[in-house]
Amino acid sequence: MLITLYSTEGCHLCEQAYRLLAEAGQKDNVDVVDIAFDDALFSRYGVTIPVLSIQDHDHNVSELGWPFDKDSLETWLITNKLG
């Protein structure tokens, strides 16, 4: 499963989230989506980024919103069978 990182340019928290994903060994499993170019995404995530999202094979979506740390990210990854 691919992890979507909802982000935007210049978001230092998004950069921190990406670093945490890289430290967790997920760097090659991340699709960074800039919300600035999509009105629906901006409306949904504009004040909450960074947000991580995974959609499983049954189309269930699991999201992890900021703030999160290494431990909560690892728990989320394990819960979603990526850790």
PyMOL Python script that loads the backbone (N, CA, C, O; Angstrom):
from pymol import cmd

cmd.read_pdbstr("""\
ATOM      1  N   MET A   1       0.842  -1.191   0.000  1.00  0.00           N
ATOM      2  CA  MET A   1       0.000   0.000   0.000  1.00  0.00           C
ATOM      3  C   MET A   1       0.879   1.244   0.000  1.00  0.00           C
ATOM      4  O   MET A   1       1.919   1.293   0.657  1.00  0.00           O
ATOM      5  N   LEU A   2       0.447   2.227  -0.737  1.00  0.00           N
ATOM      6  CA  LEU A   2       1.146   3.491  -0.826  1.00  0.00           C
ATOM      7  C   LEU A   2       0.604   4.446   0.235  1.00  0.00           C
ATOM      8  O   LEU A   2      -0.604   4.535   0.452  1.00  0.00           O
ATOM      9  N   ILE A   3       1.509   5.148   0.884  1.00  0.00           N
ATOM     10  CA  ILE A   3       1.136   6.149   1.881  1.00  0.00           C
ATOM     11  C   ILE A   3       1.061   7.496   1.178  1.00  0.00           C
ATOM     12  O   ILE A   3       2.008   7.895   0.500  1.00  0.00           O
ATOM     13  N   THR A   4      -0.042   8.191   1.331  1.00  0.00           N
ATOM     14  CA  THR A   4      -0.173   9.543   0.793  1.00  0.00           C
ATOM     15  C   THR A   4       0.137  10.527   1.911  1.00  0.00           C
ATOM     16  O   THR A   4      -0.431  10.451   3.001  1.00  0.00           O
ATOM     17  N   LEU A   5       1.047  11.452   1.623  1.00  0.00           N
ATOM     18  CA  LEU A   5       1.354  12.537   2.544  1.00  0.00           C
ATOM     19  C   LEU A   5       0.772  13.808   1.945  1.00  0.00           C
ATOM     20  O   LEU A   5       1.284  14.332   0.956  1.00  0.00           O
ATOM     21  N   TYR A   6      -0.309  14.300   2.557  1.00  0.00           N
ATOM     22  CA  TYR A   6      -0.901  15.557   2.115  1.00  0.00           C
ATOM     23  C   TYR A   6      -0.054  16.686   2.672  1.00  0.00           C
ATOM     24  O   TYR A   6       0.196  16.756   3.875  1.00  0.00           O
ATOM     25  N   SER A   7       0.380  17.558   1.793  1.00  0.00           N
ATOM     26  CA  SER A   7       1.394  18.546   2.126  1.00  0.00           C
ATOM     27  C   SER A   7       1.177  19.790   1.278  1.00  0.00           C
ATOM     28  O   SER A   7       0.214  19.878   0.516  1.00  0.00           O
ATOM     29  N   THR A   8       2.078  20.746   1.420  1.00  0.00           N
ATOM     30  CA  THR A   8       2.164  21.884   0.510  1.00  0.00           C
ATOM     31  C   THR A   8       3.556  22.472   0.627  1.00  0.00           C
ATOM     32  O   THR A   8       4.253  22.257   1.619  1.00  0.00           O
ATOM     33  N   GLU A   9       3.948  23.205  -0.378  1.00  0.00           N
ATOM     34  CA  GLU A   9       5.286  23.788  -0.414  1.00  0.00           C
ATOM     35  C   GLU A   9       5.494  24.735   0.764  1.00  0.00           C
ATOM     36  O   GLU A   9       4.617  25.531   1.098  1.00  0.00           O
ATOM     37  N   GLY A  10       6.662  24.637   1.387  1.00  0.00           N
ATOM     38  CA  GLY A  10       7.002  25.517   2.498  1.00  0.00           C
ATOM     39  C   GLY A  10       6.448  25.083   3.839  1.00  0.00           C
ATOM     40  O   GLY A  10       6.568  25.823   4.815  1.00  0.00           O
ATOM     41  N   CYS A  11       5.854  23.925   3.917  1.00  0.00           N
ATOM     42  CA  CYS A  11       5.278  23.420   5.169  1.00  0.00           C
ATOM     43  C   CYS A  11       6.360  22.676   5.948  1.00  0.00           C
ATOM     44  O   CYS A  11       6.691  21.536   5.622  1.00  0.00           O
ATOM     45  N   HIS A  12       6.909  23.321   6.976  1.00  0.00           N
ATOM     46  CA  HIS A  12       7.994  22.690   7.735  1.00  0.00           C
ATOM     47  C   HIS A  12       7.514  21.467   8.513  1.00  0.00           C
ATOM     48  O   HIS A  12       8.287  20.532   8.726  1.00  0.00           O
ATOM     49  N   LEU A  13       6.260  21.460   8.938  1.00  0.00           N
ATOM     50  CA  LEU A  13       5.726  20.284   9.626  1.00  0.00           C
ATOM     51  C   LEU A  13       5.623  19.100   8.658  1.00  0.00           C
ATOM     52  O   LEU A  13       5.836  17.951   9.044  1.00  0.00           O
ATOM     53  N   CYS A  14       5.299  19.394   7.412  1.00  0.00           N
ATOM     54  CA  CYS A  14       5.223  18.339   6.389  1.00  0.00           C
ATOM     55  C   CYS A  14       6.601  17.745   6.147  1.00  0.00           C
ATOM     56  O   CYS A  14       6.738  16.537   5.953  1.00  0.00           O
ATOM     57  N   GLU A  15       7.618  18.592   6.158  1.00  0.00           N
ATOM     58  CA  GLU A  15       8.994  18.111   6.010  1.00  0.00           C
ATOM     59  C   GLU A  15       9.367  17.210   7.185  1.00  0.00           C
ATOM     60  O   GLU A  15      10.026  16.187   6.995  1.00  0.00           O
ATOM     61  N   GLN A  16       8.955  17.579   8.386  1.00  0.00           N
ATOM     62  CA  GLN A  16       9.209  16.733   9.564  1.00  0.00           C
ATOM     63  C   GLN A  16       8.498  15.390   9.426  1.00  0.00           C
ATOM     64  O   GLN A  16       9.062  14.346   9.755  1.00  0.00           O
ATOM     65  N   ALA A  17       7.270  15.419   8.945  1.00  0.00           N
ATOM     66  CA  ALA A  17       6.508  14.181   8.761  1.00  0.00           C
ATOM     67  C   ALA A  17       7.200  13.281   7.746  1.00  0.00           C
ATOM     68  O   ALA A  17       7.283  12.069   7.944  1.00  0.00           O
ATOM     69  N   TYR A  18       7.696  13.866   6.662  1.00  0.00           N
ATOM     70  CA  TYR A  18       8.396  13.083   5.643  1.00  0.00           C
ATOM     71  C   TYR A  18       9.664  12.457   6.223  1.00  0.00           C
ATOM     72  O   TYR A  18       9.973  11.300   5.941  1.00  0.00           O
ATOM     73  N   ARG A  19      10.392  13.217   7.030  1.00  0.00           N
ATOM     74  CA  ARG A  19      11.606  12.681   7.680  1.00  0.00           C
ATOM     75  C   ARG A  19      11.263  11.504   8.586  1.00  0.00           C
ATOM     76  O   ARG A  19      11.982  10.505   8.608  1.00  0.00           O
ATOM     77  N   LEU A  20      10.167  11.620   9.333  1.00  0.00           N
ATOM     78  CA  LEU A  20       9.753  10.505  10.190  1.00  0.00           C
ATOM     79  C   LEU A  20       9.423   9.266   9.359  1.00  0.00           C
ATOM     80  O   LEU A  20       9.763   8.148   9.746  1.00  0.00           O
ATOM     81  N   LEU A  21       8.762   9.464   8.219  1.00  0.00           N
ATOM     82  CA  LEU A  21       8.461   8.347   7.333  1.00  0.00           C
ATOM     83  C   LEU A  21       9.749   7.718   6.795  1.00  0.00           C
ATOM     84  O   LEU A  21       9.865   6.495   6.719  1.00  0.00           O
ATOM     85  N   ALA A  22      10.706   8.557   6.427  1.00  0.00           N
ATOM     86  CA  ALA A  22      11.986   8.056   5.931  1.00  0.00           C
ATOM     87  C   ALA A  22      12.714   7.263   7.014  1.00  0.00           C
ATOM     88  O   ALA A  22      13.264   6.197   6.740  1.00  0.00           O
ATOM     89  N   GLU A  23      12.718   7.779   8.236  1.00  0.00           N
ATOM     90  CA  GLU A  23      13.354   7.084   9.354  1.00  0.00           C
ATOM     91  C   GLU A  23      12.676   5.749   9.643  1.00  0.00           C
ATOM     92  O   GLU A  23      13.314   4.823  10.144  1.00  0.00           O
ATOM     93  N   ALA A  24      11.395   5.649   9.330  1.00  0.00           N
ATOM     94  CA  ALA A  24      10.641   4.412   9.549  1.00  0.00           C
ATOM     95  C   ALA A  24      10.791   3.445   8.363  1.00  0.00           C
ATOM     96  O   ALA A  24      10.155   2.392   8.330  1.00  0.00           O
ATOM     97  N   GLY A  25      11.634   3.813   7.398  1.00  0.00           N
ATOM     98  CA  GLY A  25      11.872   2.943   6.257  1.00  0.00           C
ATOM     99  C   GLY A  25      10.795   2.998   5.194  1.00  0.00           C
ATOM    100  O   GLY A  25      10.671   2.069   4.396  1.00  0.00           O
ATOM    101  N   GLN A  26      10.016   4.064   5.166  1.00  0.00           N
ATOM    102  CA  GLN A  26       8.884   4.170   4.242  1.00  0.00           C
ATOM    103  C   GLN A  26       9.114   5.192   3.128  1.00  0.00           C
ATOM    104  O   GLN A  26       8.180   5.517   2.395  1.00  0.00           O
ATOM    105  N   LYS A  27      10.326   5.698   2.989  1.00  0.00           N
ATOM    106  CA  LYS A  27      10.619   6.764   2.030  1.00  0.00           C
ATOM    107  C   LYS A  27      10.163   6.418   0.604  1.00  0.00           C
ATOM    108  O   LYS A  27       9.614   7.272  -0.093  1.00  0.00           O
ATOM    109  N   ASP A  28      10.386   5.189   0.177  1.00  0.00           N
ATOM    110  CA  ASP A  28      10.024   4.790  -1.188  1.00  0.00           C
ATOM    111  C   ASP A  28       8.559   4.397  -1.325  1.00  0.00           C
ATOM    112  O   ASP A  28       8.107   4.010  -2.403  1.00  0.00           O
ATOM    113  N   ASN A  29       7.826   4.501  -0.228  1.00  0.00           N
ATOM    114  CA  ASN A  29       6.422   4.082  -0.201  1.00  0.00           C
ATOM    115  C   ASN A  29       5.495   5.279   0.015  1.00  0.00           C
ATOM    116  O   ASN A  29       4.350   5.122   0.438  1.00  0.00           O
ATOM    117  N   VAL A  30       6.011   6.485  -0.284  1.00  0.00           N
ATOM    118  CA  VAL A  30       5.262   7.710   0.003  1.00  0.00           C
ATOM    119  C   VAL A  30       4.985   8.488  -1.279  1.00  0.00           C
ATOM    120  O   VAL A  30       5.875   8.702  -2.101  1.00  0.00           O
ATOM    121  N   ASP A  31       3.744   8.900  -1.426  1.00  0.00           N
ATOM    122  CA  ASP A  31       3.329   9.795  -2.502  1.00  0.00           C
ATOM    123  C   ASP A  31       2.968  11.125  -1.858  1.00  0.00           C
ATOM    124  O   ASP A  31       1.988  11.214  -1.118  1.00  0.00           O
ATOM    125  N   VAL A  32       3.755  12.159  -2.135  1.00  0.00           N
ATOM    126  CA  VAL A  32       3.492  13.491  -1.572  1.00  0.00           C
ATOM    127  C   VAL A  32       2.520  14.214  -2.497  1.00  0.00           C
ATOM    128  O   VAL A  32       2.782  14.373  -3.689  1.00  0.00           O
ATOM    129  N   VAL A  33       1.398  14.650  -1.934  1.00  0.00           N
ATOM    130  CA  VAL A  33       0.361  15.344  -2.704  1.00  0.00           C
ATOM    131  C   VAL A  33       0.247  16.769  -2.176  1.00  0.00           C
ATOM    132  O   VAL A  33      -0.040  16.994  -1.000  1.00  0.00           O
ATOM    133  N   ASP A  34       0.479  17.727  -3.075  1.00  0.00           N
ATOM    134  CA  ASP A  34       0.362  19.140  -2.721  1.00  0.00           C
ATOM    135  C   ASP A  34      -1.108  19.543  -2.799  1.00  0.00           C
ATOM    136  O   ASP A  34      -1.717  19.511  -3.868  1.00  0.00           O
ATOM    137  N   ILE A  35      -1.659  19.916  -1.667  1.00  0.00           N
ATOM    138  CA  ILE A  35      -3.090  20.243  -1.592  1.00  0.00           C
ATOM    139  C   ILE A  35      -3.418  21.598  -2.212  1.00  0.00           C
ATOM    140  O   ILE A  35      -4.589  21.898  -2.447  1.00  0.00           O
ATOM    141  N   ALA A  36      -2.405  22.417  -2.479  1.00  0.00           N
ATOM    142  CA  ALA A  36      -2.646  23.776  -2.964  1.00  0.00           C
ATOM    143  C   ALA A  36      -3.297  23.813  -4.340  1.00  0.00           C
ATOM    144  O   ALA A  36      -3.905  24.817  -4.710  1.00  0.00           O
ATOM    145  N   PHE A  37      -3.177  22.735  -5.096  1.00  0.00           N
ATOM    146  CA  PHE A  37      -3.676  22.732  -6.472  1.00  0.00           C
ATOM    147  C   PHE A  37      -5.011  22.004  -6.633  1.00  0.00           C
ATOM    148  O   PHE A  37      -5.467  21.764  -7.751  1.00  0.00           O
ATOM    149  N   ASP A  38      -5.627  21.659  -5.510  1.00  0.00           N
ATOM    150  CA  ASP A  38      -6.896  20.930  -5.564  1.00  0.00           C
ATOM    151  C   ASP A  38      -7.831  21.533  -4.515  1.00  0.00           C
ATOM    152  O   ASP A  38      -7.590  21.409  -3.314  1.00  0.00           O
ATOM    153  N   ASP A  39      -8.886  22.178  -4.974  1.00  0.00           N
ATOM    154  CA  ASP A  39      -9.792  22.877  -4.059  1.00  0.00           C
ATOM    155  C   ASP A  39     -10.391  21.952  -3.007  1.00  0.00           C
ATOM    156  O   ASP A  39     -10.517  22.334  -1.844  1.00  0.00           O
ATOM    157  N   ALA A  40     -10.760  20.734  -3.409  1.00  0.00           N
ATOM    158  CA  ALA A  40     -11.369  19.793  -2.460  1.00  0.00           C
ATOM    159  C   ALA A  40     -10.360  19.377  -1.391  1.00  0.00           C
ATOM    160  O   ALA A  40     -10.693  19.318  -0.207  1.00  0.00           O
ATOM    161  N   LEU A  41      -9.135  19.089  -1.808  1.00  0.00           N
ATOM    162  CA  LEU A  41      -8.103  18.705  -0.835  1.00  0.00           C
ATOM    163  C   LEU A  41      -7.755  19.880   0.074  1.00  0.00           C
ATOM    164  O   LEU A  41      -7.575  19.706   1.279  1.00  0.00           O
ATOM    165  N   PHE A  42      -7.660  21.087  -0.511  1.00  0.00           N
ATOM    166  CA  PHE A  42      -7.348  22.258   0.294  1.00  0.00           C
ATOM    167  C   PHE A  42      -8.440  22.514   1.329  1.00  0.00           C
ATOM    168  O   PHE A  42      -8.155  22.856   2.477  1.00  0.00           O
ATOM    169  N   SER A  43      -9.680  22.347   0.913  1.00  0.00           N
ATOM    170  CA  SER A  43     -10.799  22.529   1.834  1.00  0.00           C
ATOM    171  C   SER A  43     -10.753  21.514   2.970  1.00  0.00           C
ATOM    172  O   SER A  43     -11.040  21.843   4.121  1.00  0.00           O
ATOM    173  N   ARG A  44     -10.390  20.283   2.639  1.00  0.00           N
ATOM    174  CA  ARG A  44     -10.380  19.213   3.637  1.00  0.00           C
ATOM    175  C   ARG A  44      -9.157  19.258   4.560  1.00  0.00           C
ATOM    176  O   ARG A  44      -9.282  19.033   5.764  1.00  0.00           O
ATOM    177  N   TYR A  45      -7.980  19.549   4.001  1.00  0.00           N
ATOM    178  CA  TYR A  45      -6.733  19.424   4.762  1.00  0.00           C
ATOM    179  C   TYR A  45      -6.000  20.742   4.997  1.00  0.00           C
ATOM    180  O   TYR A  45      -4.933  20.747   5.610  1.00  0.00           O
ATOM    181  N   GLY A  46      -6.545  21.849   4.527  1.00  0.00           N
ATOM    182  CA  GLY A  46      -5.830  23.122   4.563  1.00  0.00           C
ATOM    183  C   GLY A  46      -5.266  23.533   5.899  1.00  0.00           C
ATOM    184  O   GLY A  46      -4.178  24.106   5.952  1.00  0.00           O
ATOM    185  N   VAL A  47      -5.968  23.261   6.977  1.00  0.00           N
ATOM    186  CA  VAL A  47      -5.478  23.671   8.305  1.00  0.00           C
ATOM    187  C   VAL A  47      -4.993  22.490   9.133  1.00  0.00           C
ATOM    188  O   VAL A  47      -4.664  22.649  10.308  1.00  0.00           O
ATOM    189  N   THR A  48      -4.945  21.306   8.530  1.00  0.00           N
ATOM    190  CA  THR A  48      -4.556  20.130   9.317  1.00  0.00           C
ATOM    191  C   THR A  48      -3.300  19.431   8.810  1.00  0.00           C
ATOM    192  O   THR A  48      -2.853  18.463   9.425  1.00  0.00           O
ATOM    193  N   ILE A  49      -2.715  19.898   7.697  1.00  0.00           N
ATOM    194  CA  ILE A  49      -1.540  19.210   7.172  1.00  0.00           C
ATOM    195  C   ILE A  49      -0.370  19.354   8.134  1.00  0.00           C
ATOM    196  O   ILE A  49      -0.258  20.356   8.840  1.00  0.00           O
ATOM    197  N   PRO A  50       0.480  18.373   8.160  1.00  0.00           N
ATOM    198  CA  PRO A  50       0.525  17.176   7.328  1.00  0.00           C
ATOM    199  C   PRO A  50      -0.454  16.103   7.793  1.00  0.00           C
ATOM    200  O   PRO A  50      -0.717  15.947   8.985  1.00  0.00           O
ATOM    201  N   VAL A  51      -0.981  15.374   6.826  1.00  0.00           N
ATOM    202  CA  VAL A  51      -1.856  14.233   7.093  1.00  0.00           C
ATOM    203  C   VAL A  51      -1.359  13.059   6.255  1.00  0.00           C
ATOM    204  O   VAL A  51      -1.082  13.201   5.064  1.00  0.00           O
ATOM    205  N   LEU A  52      -1.253  11.901   6.898  1.00  0.00           N
ATOM    206  CA  LEU A  52      -0.905  10.668   6.198  1.00  0.00           C
ATOM    207  C   LEU A  52      -2.182   9.893   5.948  1.00  0.00           C
ATOM    208  O   LEU A  52      -3.094   9.896   6.775  1.00  0.00           O
ATOM    209  N   SER A  53      -2.246   9.234   4.812  1.00  0.00           N
ATOM    210  CA  SER A  53      -3.437   8.472   4.461  1.00  0.00           C
ATOM    211  C   SER A  53      -3.039   7.189   3.741  1.00  0.00           C
ATOM    212  O   SER A  53      -2.115   7.170   2.928  1.00  0.00           O
ATOM    213  N   ILE A  54      -3.761   6.119   4.061  1.00  0.00           N
ATOM    214  CA  ILE A  54      -3.580   4.829   3.400  1.00  0.00           C
ATOM    215  C   ILE A  54      -4.961   4.313   3.032  1.00  0.00           C
ATOM    216  O   ILE A  54      -5.894   4.369   3.834  1.00  0.00           O
ATOM    217  N   GLN A  55      -5.079   3.813   1.816  1.00  0.00           N
ATOM    218  CA  GLN A  55      -6.315   3.162   1.394  1.00  0.00           C
ATOM    219  C   GLN A  55      -5.987   1.696   1.137  1.00  0.00           C
ATOM    220  O   GLN A  55      -5.108   1.381   0.335  1.00  0.00           O
ATOM    221  N   ASP A  56      -6.700   0.798   1.823  1.00  0.00           N
ATOM    222  CA  ASP A  56      -6.421  -0.630   1.655  1.00  0.00           C
ATOM    223  C   ASP A  56      -7.168  -1.197   0.447  1.00  0.00           C
ATOM    224  O   ASP A  56      -7.881  -0.479  -0.255  1.00  0.00           O
ATOM    225  N   HIS A  57      -6.991  -2.476   0.226  1.00  0.00           N
ATOM    226  CA  HIS A  57      -7.579  -3.134  -0.942  1.00  0.00           C
ATOM    227  C   HIS A  57      -9.106  -3.128  -0.921  1.00  0.00           C
ATOM    228  O   HIS A  57      -9.741  -3.266  -1.966  1.00  0.00           O
ATOM    229  N   ASP A  58      -9.694  -2.968   0.261  1.00  0.00           N
ATOM    230  CA  ASP A  58     -11.156  -2.901   0.386  1.00  0.00           C
ATOM    231  C   ASP A  58     -11.664  -1.465   0.347  1.00  0.00           C
ATOM    232  O   ASP A  58     -12.842  -1.207   0.591  1.00  0.00           O
ATOM    233  N   HIS A  59     -10.757  -0.527   0.035  1.00  0.00           N
ATOM    234  CA  HIS A  59     -11.062   0.903  -0.084  1.00  0.00           C
ATOM    235  C   HIS A  59     -11.342   1.571   1.261  1.00  0.00           C
ATOM    236  O   HIS A  59     -11.928   2.652   1.305  1.00  0.00           O
ATOM    237  N   ASN A  60     -10.928   0.936   2.354  1.00  0.00           N
ATOM    238  CA  ASN A  60     -11.003   1.578   3.666  1.00  0.00           C
ATOM    239  C   ASN A  60      -9.829   2.543   3.784  1.00  0.00           C
ATOM    240  O   ASN A  60      -8.714   2.228   3.370  1.00  0.00           O
ATOM    241  N   VAL A  61     -10.083   3.705   4.345  1.00  0.00           N
ATOM    242  CA  VAL A  61      -9.055   4.730   4.472  1.00  0.00           C
ATOM    243  C   VAL A  61      -8.703   4.913   5.941  1.00  0.00           C
ATOM    244  O   VAL A  61      -9.574   5.016   6.804  1.00  0.00           O
ATOM    245  N   SER A  62      -7.394   4.950   6.199  1.00  0.00           N
ATOM    246  CA  SER A  62      -6.896   5.235   7.540  1.00  0.00           C
ATOM    247  C   SER A  62      -6.024   6.476   7.442  1.00  0.00           C
ATOM    248  O   SER A  62      -5.136   6.553   6.593  1.00  0.00           O
ATOM    249  N   GLU A  63      -6.278   7.446   8.313  1.00  0.00           N
ATOM    250  CA  GLU A  63      -5.496   8.678   8.291  1.00  0.00           C
ATOM    251  C   GLU A  63      -4.837   8.922   9.638  1.00  0.00           C
ATOM    252  O   GLU A  63      -5.355   8.554  10.692  1.00  0.00           O
ATOM    253  N   LEU A  64      -3.675   9.559   9.560  1.00  0.00           N
ATOM    254  CA  LEU A  64      -2.953   9.983  10.759  1.00  0.00           C
ATOM    255  C   LEU A  64      -2.639  11.453  10.588  1.00  0.00           C
ATOM    256  O   LEU A  64      -1.885  11.840   9.695  1.00  0.00           O
ATOM    257  N   GLY A  65      -3.225  12.272  11.451  1.00  0.00           N
ATOM    258  CA  GLY A  65      -3.026  13.714  11.372  1.00  0.00           C
ATOM    259  C   GLY A  65      -1.970  14.197  12.342  1.00  0.00           C
ATOM    260  O   GLY A  65      -1.705  13.574  13.371  1.00  0.00           O
ATOM    261  N   TRP A  66      -1.381  15.308  11.994  1.00  0.00           N
ATOM    262  CA  TRP A  66      -0.377  15.948  12.841  1.00  0.00           C
ATOM    263  C   TRP A  66      -1.050  16.538  14.059  1.00  0.00           C
ATOM    264  O   TRP A  66      -2.142  17.088  13.917  1.00  0.00           O
ATOM    265  N   PRO A  67      -0.479  16.464  15.237  1.00  0.00           N
ATOM    266  CA  PRO A  67       0.896  16.053  15.499  1.00  0.00           C
ATOM    267  C   PRO A  67       1.023  14.544  15.724  1.00  0.00           C
ATOM    268  O   PRO A  67       0.155  13.912  16.327  1.00  0.00           O
ATOM    269  N   PHE A  68       2.127  13.989  15.223  1.00  0.00           N
ATOM    270  CA  PHE A  68       2.481  12.616  15.531  1.00  0.00           C
ATOM    271  C   PHE A  68       3.997  12.535  15.662  1.00  0.00           C
ATOM    272  O   PHE A  68       4.738  13.334  15.089  1.00  0.00           O
ATOM    273  N   ASP A  69       4.427  11.553  16.427  1.00  0.00           N
ATOM    274  CA  ASP A  69       5.855  11.348  16.631  1.00  0.00           C
ATOM    275  C   ASP A  69       6.238   9.974  16.099  1.00  0.00           C
ATOM    276  O   ASP A  69       5.411   9.268  15.523  1.00  0.00           O
ATOM    277  N   LYS A  70       7.480   9.607  16.296  1.00  0.00           N
ATOM    278  CA  LYS A  70       7.993   8.335  15.799  1.00  0.00           C
ATOM    279  C   LYS A  70       7.175   7.157  16.321  1.00  0.00           C
ATOM    280  O   LYS A  70       6.854   6.239  15.567  1.00  0.00           O
ATOM    281  N   ASP A  71       6.841   7.180  17.596  1.00  0.00           N
ATOM    282  CA  ASP A  71       6.103   6.066  18.198  1.00  0.00           C
ATOM    283  C   ASP A  71       4.681   5.955  17.661  1.00  0.00           C
ATOM    284  O   ASP A  71       4.226   4.859  17.334  1.00  0.00           O
ATOM    285  N   SER A  72       3.982   7.070  17.570  1.00  0.00           N
ATOM    286  CA  SER A  72       2.605   6.998  17.063  1.00  0.00           C
ATOM    287  C   SER A  72       2.589   6.657  15.580  1.00  0.00           C
ATOM    288  O   SER A  72       1.671   5.981  15.114  1.00  0.00           O
ATOM    289  N   LEU A  73       3.596   7.114  14.826  1.00  0.00           N
ATOM    290  CA  LEU A  73       3.704   6.732  13.421  1.00  0.00           C
ATOM    291  C   LEU A  73       3.935   5.230  13.303  1.00  0.00           C
ATOM    292  O   LEU A  73       3.297   4.564  12.488  1.00  0.00           O
ATOM    293  N   GLU A  74       4.836   4.703  14.105  1.00  0.00           N
ATOM    294  CA  GLU A  74       5.127   3.268  14.063  1.00  0.00           C
ATOM    295  C   GLU A  74       3.882   2.446  14.405  1.00  0.00           C
ATOM    296  O   GLU A  74       3.618   1.428  13.765  1.00  0.00           O
ATOM    297  N   THR A  75       3.124   2.875  15.398  1.00  0.00           N
ATOM    298  CA  THR A  75       1.882   2.192  15.762  1.00  0.00           C
ATOM    299  C   THR A  75       0.895   2.228  14.607  1.00  0.00           C
ATOM    300  O   THR A  75       0.255   1.220  14.306  1.00  0.00           O
ATOM    301  N   TRP A  76       0.764   3.380  13.959  1.00  0.00           N
ATOM    302  CA  TRP A  76      -0.135   3.521  12.812  1.00  0.00           C
ATOM    303  C   TRP A  76       0.295   2.617  11.662  1.00  0.00           C
ATOM    304  O   TRP A  76      -0.535   1.973  11.021  1.00  0.00           O
ATOM    305  N   LEU A  77       1.602   2.576  11.410  1.00  0.00           N
ATOM    306  CA  LEU A  77       2.116   1.713  10.340  1.00  0.00           C
ATOM    307  C   LEU A  77       1.846   0.240  10.638  1.00  0.00           C
ATOM    308  O   LEU A  77       1.442  -0.509   9.748  1.00  0.00           O
ATOM    309  N   ILE A  78       2.065  -0.177  11.876  1.00  0.00           N
ATOM    310  CA  ILE A  78       1.810  -1.574  12.269  1.00  0.00           C
ATOM    311  C   ILE A  78       0.322  -1.893  12.130  1.00  0.00           C
ATOM    312  O   ILE A  78      -0.046  -2.937  11.592  1.00  0.00           O
ATOM    313  N   THR A  79      -0.524  -0.995  12.615  1.00  0.00           N
ATOM    314  CA  THR A  79      -1.969  -1.178  12.527  1.00  0.00           C
ATOM    315  C   THR A  79      -2.408  -1.362  11.072  1.00  0.00           C
ATOM    316  O   THR A  79      -3.337  -2.118  10.785  1.00  0.00           O
ATOM    317  N   ASN A  80      -1.735  -0.669  10.168  1.00  0.00           N
ATOM    318  CA  ASN A  80      -2.066  -0.727   8.752  1.00  0.00           C
ATOM    319  C   ASN A  80      -1.181  -1.701   7.972  1.00  0.00           C
ATOM    320  O   ASN A  80      -1.116  -1.658   6.744  1.00  0.00           O
ATOM    321  N   LYS A  81      -0.499  -2.583   8.717  1.00  0.00           N
ATOM    322  CA  LYS A  81       0.299  -3.668   8.144  1.00  0.00           C
ATOM    323  C   LYS A  81       1.442  -3.188   7.263  1.00  0.00           C
ATOM    324  O   LYS A  81       1.768  -3.818   6.257  1.00  0.00           O
ATOM    325  N   LEU A  82       2.055  -2.057   7.653  1.00  0.00           N
ATOM    326  CA  LEU A  82       3.211  -1.531   6.947  1.00  0.00           C
ATOM    327  C   LEU A  82       4.444  -1.462   7.831  1.00  0.00           C
ATOM    328  O   LEU A  82       5.516  -1.068   7.372  1.00  0.00           O
ATOM    329  N   GLY A  83       4.302  -1.836   9.080  1.00  0.00           N
ATOM    330  CA  GLY A  83       5.440  -1.710   9.990  1.00  0.00           C
ATOM    331  C   GLY A  83       5.885  -3.025  10.547  1.00  0.00           C
ATOM    332  O   GLY A  83       6.834  -3.075  11.329  1.00  0.00           O
TER     333      GLY A  83
END
""", "prot")
cmd.dss("prot")
cmd.show_as("cartoon", "prot")
cmd.util.cbc("prot")
cmd.orient("prot")
